[in-house]
Amino acid sequence: MHKTSASPLAVIYAGLLVYASLYPFSDWRYQGIVPWGFLTSPWPKYWTGFDVAVNVLGYMPLGFLLVLSALRSARAWHAVILATLMAGVLSLTMESLQSYLPARVASNVDLGLNVLGAWLGAWMAWALERLGFIDRWSRFRARWFVPDARGGLVLLALWPLALLFPAAVPFGLGQVLERLETALADALHDTPFLDWLPVRDIELQPLVPGGELVCVMLGVLIPCLLGYCIIRSVARRALAVLLVFAFGVASSALSAALSYGPAHAWAWFGVPVRVGMLAAMVLLTLLLWLPRRASAALVLLALGVYLSLLNQAPASPYFAQTLSTWEQGQFIRFHGLAQWLGWLWPYAALVYVLTQVAGHDPE
């Protein structure tokens, strides 16, 4: 029996909730109150429907994934209780730690809404199991994918979410070098270790349209080739390519709409992007019959070129302004979720494919 993809997804999602709950991780201090003091505090006088929705919806996927993870080893209603308790403990821990962060406010209402969201998500998974949808998914997965496809499925499921974080280049994930250098320089300021950092003779140069075209092409090619590594038949590979394109375009449009306004949802869809996507489609069509081991090798090659090109280019000032919008205000709750996915997805894919190639023959 294959391993469920819900377990790693639940762990990843819990980590993202921790990040979103404790961001910005600065100015930790004891404020003269016990961490659990918020439990007996009066209800807040001011709240919005957005706050209620975020707290409920934010924990629903966690409850859902925890139940799916436990269904193979526990009764359904036991799994619901266990998932709700685990999510409640996580929320209680996060709210308690927020008492040490001046920028965050611990709230008993938030705790209750988080538990409610996890409970609703858990019962949703229970209902799907009772209706037979979980068994149908298992049979569907067995027909479509190789037995050891869990890591690839997790990566493909996370790819559209990673695209929600603004990217300097459409489909350009993993562009971290410039921000990493800045963060290291700030951390080592006024220390002798600052001199250890390498100094570039030439500043990072913006991507020319041709370079942007190649990055877009590889940005779409990589998740599709990752799918080729785990999908059984040629016809199903072709359908998966169409789905990847559809989800990629939809996520990029949504990201642009959130960042610049609905009127600019398609501002990113310029000539280099269209040509790059067309080139990717042609290549993927030619590679439909590629063996799985060769697909894995191409993923590694594409990731190397892709990350090298992206990290040799700087972020534009306009893009930096967009990031500052995401890092505060209305996007603060989504900042950690999308940012870390956008930064780390290509490197996680690199590690996954390397382990698959080194671990066994994917044929």
N, C-alpha and C positions, 0 to 999 in steps of 0.2 A: 504494500500500500504506500502511495506517495505521501510525502510530508506536506502538511498544509502550509500555504503561503501566509495564512493569517497570523501565525506566531511572530515572524520577523516584522510584519507590518505593524502589529500591536506594539512591539518594542520600539520601533522607529517612531511611531505616533506618540507614544508616551514620552520619549525623549524630546520631541518637538513641543509637547505641552509644557514640559519642564522649562524649556528655553523661553517659550512665549510667556509663561507665568512669572519668571524671574528677570526677564529683560528689563533694564539695561545692565544688570549685574554690577552696579557701581554704588559707592557710598554706603556700604553695609555698616550698620551701627545698631547698638542696643538703644531703643527709644523709651525705655522705662516701663514697658508693658510686657507681660508674659506672652509668648507666641500664641497661646490658645485663648487669649483674652477676647478676641473678636467673637468667640462663640456666644458670649452673653451680652454682646453689644446691641444697642437698639438697631432696628432696621434702618438702612439709609433713607434719608428724606427724598433724595433725588435719584432717579434711575430712568433709563430709557428702554424702549422696546429693543433697540439694538443691543444693549447690554444683556438683556434677558436672552435674546436669540443667540448671541455669541457664546454665552456660558452654557446654554443647553446644547446647541449644535456642536460646540467644540468637543464635548465629551461623548457625544453619541457614537462617533466612529470607534472610540476606544472600547466602549461597552460591546459594540457589535463585533469587533475583532477579537476581543477576549473570549466571548462566547464561542465564536467559530474555532478558536484555538483549543478550547476545552471540550468541545463536543465529542471528540474521539475517545476521551478518557473519563468522562463524567456524564451523568444524566443531564438532560437539557435544563431542567429547572434548577439543579445544583449549579450548573454553569452560569445561569443568570444571576443567582445569589453571589457566587464567587466573583464574577466580573464586576457587579455593582459594588461589592465590598472593596475590591482592589482599586477601582476607580475612585471610590470615596476616600480611601487611605491616601492615594496620590494627591487628590484635591486638598484634603486636610493638611498634608505636608506642605504643599505649595502655598496655601493661604497662610499657614503659620510662618513660613520663611519670609513671606512678604512683609511681615511686621518688622523685619530688619532692613527693609528697603524704603527710604523716604519717598521714592517716586511711585511706590505701589501702595494700595490700601487693601488690607485683609478684610474680607466680608463674609459674614455667615450666610447672606443671601446668595453670594457667588458659590459657596460650598454646596448649598442646597440645590441650586440650579445645575451645578456640575453633576451631582449624584443623580438628579432627575434625568439629565441627558444620557448618562451612562446606562441607567435603568431602561430608558426607552430604547436605546441602541441594542441593549442586551435582549430585550423582549422582541425586537424586530428580527434579530438573528434566530431566536427561538421559533418565531412564527414561520420564518422561511424554512427552517428545518422541519417543522411539523407539516408544512405544505409540500415537502419533497424537493424544494429548490436546491438544497445542499447536495442531495444525492444526484440530482440532474447535473449540477455543476461538476461533481466528481466524474460522472460518466463523460461529460463534455470535455473535461480536461484530459481524461485518458485517451479520447479519440484524437484530440488536437495536438497534445504536447507529449514530449518524452517524459519518462518517470521522474527524472531529476531536474525538473524545470522550475523549482520553487524560487531560486534566486533570480532567474531571468524574468519570471512573472512579476516579482516584487519590483524590479527595476523598471519594467515596462509600465506598471501601474503608477509608479512615482514620476515618470517622465513628464506627463502633462502638468502635474502640480509644480514640478521644478521650473517649468516655463512661465509660471505666473510671476515669478520675481523678475523685475525689469532687467533686460540684457542689452549690452551695448551693441551686439549684433544679433539679429533674429536667430533663434535656436542656438545661441552661443552660450553654452553652460560651461562652468569651470574656469572662468576668467578671474583668477584670484591673485596673480603674482603682484600686481601693483598695490592692492590693498594689503596683502601679506607683508610686503616690504615696508609699507607705511606703519603698519601695526608693530612690526618688530623694531623699527626705528624709534617709535614712541615708547615702547616697553624698555628699550635699552638706553634711553636718553639719560645723560649724566652718569653713565657707567663706562668703564674701559672696554666693555664688550661691543660698544657701538662701532669701534674701528674694525671689528671682525666682519661686519656686513660688507658684501661685495659692492663695488661702485661701478656703475655702467659708464663706459666711455661715451656712448651715444644714447640719448633719450629714446624711450619707446615711440615708435612712429605709428600714426593712424593707419588703419587698413585701407588700401586702395579698393575700388569697386570689385576688381578681380579677386582680391583676397577675401572680401566679404562674400562674394559668390561661392568660393570654395568652402568657407566656413559654414554657410547655409547648407550647401550640398552635403557636407559631412555631418552636420548637425541632424539632418533627417536620415541620412544613410545609416548612422550608428545604431539607433534603436531598431530600425528595420532589420539590419544584419544580426542584431542581438536576438530578434524574433526568429530569424532563420536558424539560429543555433538550437532552438528548443521546439520549433513547430515541425510536425511530421511530414505533411504533404505539400506539393507545389501549389495546388489550388488554395489551400489554407494560408500559405505564405502570401499569395497575391491579395487575398482579402485582408490579411493583417497589415500589409503595406498601406492599403486604402484607409484602414482605421487609424494607423499611426499618423498619416497625413492629415486626416480630418481632426483628430484630437490636437495635433500640433498647431494647426492653423487656428482652431477655436481657442486654445489656451493663449496663444500669442495675441490674438485680437482682444481677448478679455484683459490680458495684462496691459495692453496699450490703452484700453478704455478706462481701466482703473487708474492708470498713471497720468494720462493726458486728457481724459474726458471722452465720452462716447463718440463725439464728432471726429476723433483722431484714432478710432479703433483700427483703421486699416492704413495708417500713415507709414507703418513699417513695411508694407507690402510693395516695395519698389522693384525696379527692373532687376537689380542683382539678386534679390530674393526670389523673384519669379523664375529667373533663369536657373538659379541654383537648385530650386525645387524640381524644375523640369529635368535638369541633368541627373538629379538623384533618382527620379522616377524611371528614366531610361536605364540607368545603371542597375537599379533594383530589378527591373524586368529582365535584363540580360542575365542577372545572377540568380534567378528563381530556382534553377536546378543545381546551384552550388552545394556541395556536400557540407555537412555541419562543421567538420573540422576546418575546412577552408573558410567557412563563414566566420568562425572564431578568429582565425588568423587575420582576416580582413578587418574585423572589429578592432583588433589590437593595432594594426597599421593605421587605420582611420583615426583612432583615438590619439595616437602619437602625433600625427600631422595636425589634427584639429586643436589639441591643447597647445601645441607649439605656436601655431598661428595666432590663436586668441590671446595668449599670454605675452606675445611680443607687441601687442597693440595696447595703447592706453585708453582709458574711458574718457569720453568727451566731457567738458564742463557741464553741458546740458544734461548728460546722463548722470553726472554726479549730483546735480540738483534734483533729479528724479529720485535717486536713492535717498536723499535727505528727506524727501516727502514720505517715502515708505518707512523710514526709520523713526518716524514720530507721527503724532496726530492720529488720523483715522486708520492708518495701516499698522499701528504698533502691535496689535494682537496677531497679525498675520506675518509680521516681519520675519520672525525666527523660522516659522514654518516654511515659507517660500525661499528665504535667503539661503539656508543651509542646504536645501535640496538643490537649488540652482548652482551652488558652489561645488557640492560634493558628488553629484550624480555621475559625472564622467569618470571620476576616480574610483567610485564604487563599481561602476561597470568594468573598468580596467582590472580591478582586483578580482571580480567575479569571473571574467573570461580567463584570466591567468590561472585561477584555481581550477577551473573546469578543464583547461587544456593540460595542466600539469597533473591533475588528479586521475583522469581516465581518458580513454579514447571516446570522443563524442560521437563516433560513428556507431 
